[in-house]
Amino acid sequence: MGRDKVKKLAHQQARELGEALALAKLNSLGYAAYASPAGALGHDLMVVVDHGTLSIEVKTRQHINSESEISRWPVLMKTKGDADLFLFVALNITTMSPNTKRTYRAGSSGCGCWEVSD
């Protein structure tokens, strides 16, 4: 199947895949990380570190040909701004491979994200 036949995943499917890949990456790096229960209020992942537990909000965007197709990372800071970290996953749909972006503390500059209104 050529790139011209590949279609992006449904938003929910991409979100769940991004969260699963982020969790797998954290575990493979030796962190004790776990997913928040499905449908639970709060953040996507929790990770245990030396000084306690951090909440992580995972944001997944998908692209087909080039990561440059992703120009924005919308974040609703009103409901997600209290996360300890944001983890951005750029998902290549053609190869089904993620590129995990740097994590950022909530409210940090250079985040590449912006607040969206309701």
N, C-alpha and C positions, 0 to 999 in steps of 0.2 A: 504494500500500500504506500503510495507516494505521499509527500507532504501536503499536496493539494487536496487529498482525501481526508486528512486528519481533521477532526473537529474537537473543539474544546469540551471539557467535561462540564457537567452541570455544576453550579456554584457549590452546592452542598457536598457533592462528591469530591470536588477539588479541595474543599476545606478539610474534609475528613482525611483525605490522603495526605495533605500537607501536615496536619497534626500528627498522623501516624509516623510519617517520615521524620519529623522533628523529634518525636519521642524516641524513635529507634536510634537516631543520631546521638542524642544525649546519653542513652543507655550504652551505646557502643563506645562512648568516650569515658565510660566508667561512672557516670552520675547515676544516683538513685532518683529516677524520674518516673512520674506516673501521670496518667490522663485524669482530668476531672471527670466525674460521672456524666454520662450523656444527658443533656437537658438541664444540668445543674447550672445555677447562676454562678457567675464568677469567671475565672480564667481557664484557658485550655489545658495547660500543663502545670505541674508542680515539680520542683526539683530540690532535692536536699543538698545543701552545701554546708561547709564547716560552721558557719554562723547561724544556721537555721534553714528555713524553707523559703524558696522564692516562687512567686507566681509568674507564669509566662503566658503571654497572649501571642498566639501564632497567627500570622497573616500570610495567606497563600495567594499568589497570582500565577496565572498560567500563560504560557506562550507556545507558539508553534515553530516559528523560524528563528527568532532571535530574542534574546532577553531584552533587547531595546524596545520590544513591543510593550513592555511593562513600563509605563511612565509615572504611575502613581501608586501609593500604598495608603488607601483611605483608612482612617482610624477614627472611630467615634469616641473621643476622649471623655465625653460625659459619662459613658458607661464602662470604658476600658482603661481610662487614664490612671487607675490605681494599681495596674499591673506593675510588678517589679521590673520585668523585662519584656521587650517585644522581640520576637524572632520572625524574620521575613523569609519566606520560602518562595523562590522562583522555580516553578515546575515546568520543565520542558515536556510537553505533551507528546511530541514525536518520539522521544527516546525514553519517556517516563522516568527521567532522572531529575532530582532536585539540585538546586544550587542554594544552599542555606546562606542567607545574607547575615551580616553581623547582627548581633543583638544590641538593643539600645535600651537604656533605662527610660522609663516613662518620663516624658517632658524634656528629654535631652535634645540639644540642637544637633543638626546634621542628620536627623532621623530619616529624611526622605519620605516622611509621612506628614499629613496635615489633618487638622480637626475638621470633621464633616458635621454639618448640622442635621437635626432630626428630619 
